């Protein structure tokens, strides 16, 4: 399962952790990349590079977050089923 989060964790809570789910932080959800405790239970967490840079957070994100570009984002969406927009 691939969960695509788009909203700030201060506006909408992150989705519940699902077994073997992968989380991608996009848009304002990349703010969660600065909150490592909030992401500790997820197996794999990615953040979209363009969104994290646009918010000035590239140097403040957790080392456990894998920063990806749009091409990698497309590959992940093609690889994972089902997709869940959060």
N, C-alpha and C positions, 0 to 999 in steps of 0.2 A: 504494500500500500504506500502511496506517495501522498503526503499531506502538504498542500501549498497554503501557507499562512500569508495573509496580506495586511492584516490590521495590527496596529500597535498593541503590545501586550498590556498597555495601560488603558486601552479602549475596550479590548475584547481579550479574554483569557486565551492562552495558547490551547490548542486542542488536547484532549486527553491522550496520554501515551498509549499507543496500540502496539501489541507485540509485532516485531519485525517491520514496523512502519518507519519510513524515512520522512524527514521534515525538511521542507525548503522554506526559508524565510524570504519574502519579497516585499516590496513597497515598504510601508511603515512597520511591518513585522520584523524587519532587520534590527530594530531597536533591541529585540530580545537577544541578539548576538552579544550584547554587553552584559547580559544577565546569566552567567554560566550555571547558577543554581537552578534556574527555571528550565534549563535544557538538559540537565544531568541524566534524566531517565530515558531520553531518546537514544536510539541506537546510532543513527547517523543524522547529522544536521548540516544543511547547506545554507548559505546566504548568497543572494544574487549580488554580484560584484557592483554592478551599476547602481543598485539601490543603496548598498552600504556606503559606497563612495559619495553618492549624492547627499547623504545625511552626515558626512564627515566622521563616520564611525570605523573606517578601515583600520585605524591604529588602536581602536578600543575594543575590538571584538575578542571573544574568547578564542584561545588557540585550538579548542576542540571543534570549532566551526570551520567547515571547508567552504572557502569562497569560490564561487563558480561564475563563469560567464554565460551569456545567453545560449551559446552552442551546447554547453554541457547541460543547461536547463532543459533544452529540447531533447537531448539524449535521455535524460532521466525520466521525462514524461513519456517517452516512447517505450522505455524499459519497464516501468512499473504499472501494474494494474491492481486495484482500481486507483483512480485519482480522486482526491477529496480536496475541494476548495474550502478554506476556512476563513 
